[in-house]
Amino acid sequence: METKWYEDGLNMIEELTTNAEQIQDELLREILSRNAGTEYLRQFLHGQTDKQLFKKNVPVITYEELKPFIDRIANGDRSNILLAEPITGFLMSSGTSGGQPKMTPVTAEAAQKWELFRTLYESPVMKHFGDINQGGKRMELMFARPEIQTPSGLMAASVTTSIYKESGFRAMLPKFYTSPVETIFCPEPEQSLYCQLLFGLIQRDEVVLFGSVFASTLLRAIKFLENHWQELCSDIKAGQISHRITDLGCRKAASLIMKPNPQLADLIENICNCKSREGIIRKLWPKANHIRCICTGVMRQYTAELEFYSGGLPLVSALYACSEAQCGINLEPLCKPADVSFTFLPNMAYFEFLPVNNDHDESIEIRSNNNEDTEPVDLVNVKPGYRYELLVTTSEGLYRYKVGDILMATGFHNNAPQFQFVERQNVAICVDQEKTSEADLFKAVKEAKALLDPLGFVLTEYTSYADTSSAPGHYVLFWELKEKEGNHCKEFDPKIMVECCYRMEESLHYTYKIYRKKSIIAPLEIRVVKQGTFDAIMDYYLSKGASLSQYKRPSCIKSKEALKILDSRVMGKFFSPKSPL
Ligand code: AMP
């Protein structure tokens, strides 16, 4: 009897996780022997490929240390700088460096590796829900981002965009997905979303999965639907797409599939025209058996709201990956988002784990690393209950590279460890995938507060808050102001405050601005608070046990009580009037 493709995937997972140590060693040997002659490795290994020498001599690095090499490649230097194979392009991650997206090289092999990873992360999901490729279509909301051309002529794209561009992916789109390729590549995010919802509604009887890469995108889609269902229904009734859609590709795709369907329009209207939207996803797509999106990490803030709309459909976080490497898969797709662990796949990259201090999270039971454990440990040697920073060495030219994620080992599947995602390092505030550091925030505040100077005000304290109570989320800045002369805060000009909001947005990094333009993030808000508010905040933290000598104003507020204190002292709220350039 023919085995199902996902059964082959499950068998491969068993094999890989059983032989994790050997596969890791072989992979490292292969990466080093292929690239021993590169300029980067030569300076540390002098042409040798020994694992112990690699561990001893090759430094653990961040993007900043790699950037000069990446810049040379991007500027057209074709010598073997990081890799022996030709570099075919770059992947742009949502992290930034000096306001610019981080770029990592890719080679011709990359597409096959993502394809294999996809088979592996889909297999456990299919085991639970059946082969969805047989039974219907996926309503996955997908958005390609514009590519950037580097001076070398090599293009830089996000991982998802490069996957959507693959000919194999495009070929299977019409059969397995509800979104036509034109809607995915539509440069207008609202039009793209409108059309993807429209196509998903028209094909609602075939939809077996509702999803997107991240939970925040799905919530944004549901909110959009709440505001536009009447227009969508009228399009479905008439069999014609609204005039709001000006993108020619989308209009053409619509003309191929749309025909008047008043019954369907009435049905959708009845579902959407309800007081409560609880369970709307299940009602609109009754054959969907799960919701697929990453709900771990920063996305956990969205799971409660998504559960409200889901009508009991399981939320499945299938994978953990980054632009730099494919890492882990979820072998228990039905697990609650808060409990999800990802099993690392030893054939994807050579993984090492730098022990990190465990003492700052009271919510999880964790063990303390003693001070001697500061050397990176191999994949198979991590200890459950301990936290680590992830390092990757890849066939794409990264060597002992800090991805920037903190993970906690939770156990093993065969000999491969499993990890919970703990947090992104150096991220102060984040409502989607944009990752804004304290330094980014500080720089933007500094630029904006300069506008207050001529008015005779100074900013004495600030903090931030990621308001995700409604989608899309937005940044809230709490500002305490003081008159330069005297201590009483006189009226501040609302026009200037609005300008401050805009100036902040303009001064934030590349990814923030892209996300704002695409309405993935809503306008930034400044809330001016009464004088003395930040003293009250300090008192609050001291009452919770912080030491006065070590007290540091938090750059982002997470505590509900602290937020209440701030909100109870707000004197004025101001919003950025337009997207930053
Ligand atoms: P990018 O920089 O755009 O490649 O995004 C990759 C980053 O997204 C990772 O380094 C993580 O910080 C985050 N991420 C990816 N998958 C997950 C996941 N399953 N859970 C939590 N965070 C994730």
Residues whose N, C-alpha, C, O or C-beta is under 5 A from the ligand:
A	BS01	AMP	M92 S93 S94 G95 I294 T296 G297 L319 Y320 A321 C322 S323 D405 F421 R424
